[in-house]
């Protein structure tokens, strides 16, 4: 027998799934047809958790991570919005929330760095500072560019690792 919630195989005579704790009714031997039908439907559920789009939840989560990693903000927003609005798989929804947090934090950091660099550029353009101070501002601006590049690399690595983890976790 298989759990209707998580798809794990359940030993006979157990009242709850040892994996997720889902309670279920025992099937008696006098109902072989109903038991056979339930076994077949449980076997289908057990294979791979499917999203409503017809792809596995792992593939959908991996696509979300790839969209974020490669800067496809619109695609990321569409996939995340679809998952939050239409998908009922709790693992997929929590994974999407976690990935969205990473995406938002990265974008806030890069926006703040860009804003700071723009402010420094305006200060230099005002032409009211000494050359020594202007050189310091340029160095600070270059340092911010390097921090932004490192943040981009770290962000991509995190999301690509999460994509691989999501795909492997829900497709094996």
C-alpha positions, 0 to 999 in steps of 0.5 A: 500500500502507498501513502496518499499524501507523500507516496511512500510505501506503507507496510501492512497493518500500520495506521499512519504513514511512517514518513509523513504521519498521514492517517489512513483506513486499512483495507480489508481482504473482502474488498479486493477491487477497491484495494486494487484501484487504490493501489494503482492510484497510489502507485501513480502518485508515488512515482513523481510528484506532478505539478498541474502543468504536467511536469514534475515539481522538481523540474518546476522548482529547477526552472524557477532557480534557473530563471533567477540565476540567469536574470530572467526576472519576468520569467521568474515572476511568472513561474513563482506567481503561477506556483503561489496561485495554482499549485498545492504541493507544499514542498514546491510552495515552500521551495518557491518562497525560499528561492524568492527570498534569495532573489529579492535579497540579491536584487535589493543588494545590487540596487543599493550598490547601483544607487550608491555608485550613481550618487558617487558619480553625481558627487564627482560630476559636481566638480567641488572636490579635490583631485585626491578625494575624487580619486578616492571616490573612483576607487570606492566606486570600483570596489563597489563594482567588484562587490556587485560582481562577486554578489552576482557570482555567489547568487548564481552559484546558490540558485544553480545548486538549488536547481540541481538539488530541487531536481534531484530531490523530487525526481528520484 
